[in-house]
Amino acid sequence: MDNQQQPRRNFIKKSFLSTLAVGTGISILAPSMQSFTTFEDDEENDPNAKNEKEFRMGVIGPAELSLVTSKIATEKASQKNAKEFAGFELTEAIAVTTVLKDLGTPIPPMDAKAKAMLEKIKNTPPGNEFDKTYIKAQLENHEFLRDLAQDYLNNSKGKTAVAESQGRHLATLALATFKEHVAITQRILSELNA
């Protein structure tokens, strides 16, 4: 990635934060939200979000895991594109989790699959195998987030509540980044496998 993408990232980040700031009224609903846990098996882990609350709650777990694993990857990644992506992803994950927390989105406990991935990232020594493990995890994470955002956008058409409108704005901005990160991680993974 080149420096020309930085202004675009700053714009997306500012737009993302501004959109969510307008929707801070959503945070009033936070005390009534139930604790959220991530899903254990693939059948239940389908990326579904019927409303803004489900979308936010579906994003925060993967964003938290991405934040933790990207912190590790900024130190351990060795291939230049994997290392660069880890830095970008860390910045994105910090922004996303900060906004979602500000909106009162509860942080779910890690499920077994997330814990296993975190342990694998922690315990894989630096080098090509680490880079592959990290990038593959990011690819899967962003495919899930992309599909979650798309599902929410499909399900929220025609809903007029302010929270839903703000949720659609968030999902629209996020979807562009999720798609971009799927493409980038696919490219890096193919470089690592070459």
Secondary structure, DSSP 8 states (H G I E B T S, - for coil): --TTHHHHHHHHHHHHHHHHHHTGGGGGGGGG-------SSTTTT----SSHHHHHHHHHHHHHHHHHHHHHHHHH--SHHHHHHHHHHHHHHHHHHHHHHHTT-------HHHHHHHHHHHHS-TTHHHHHHHHHHHHHHHHHHHHHHHHHHHHTTT---HHHHHHHHHHHHHHHHHHHHHHHHHHHHHHHH-
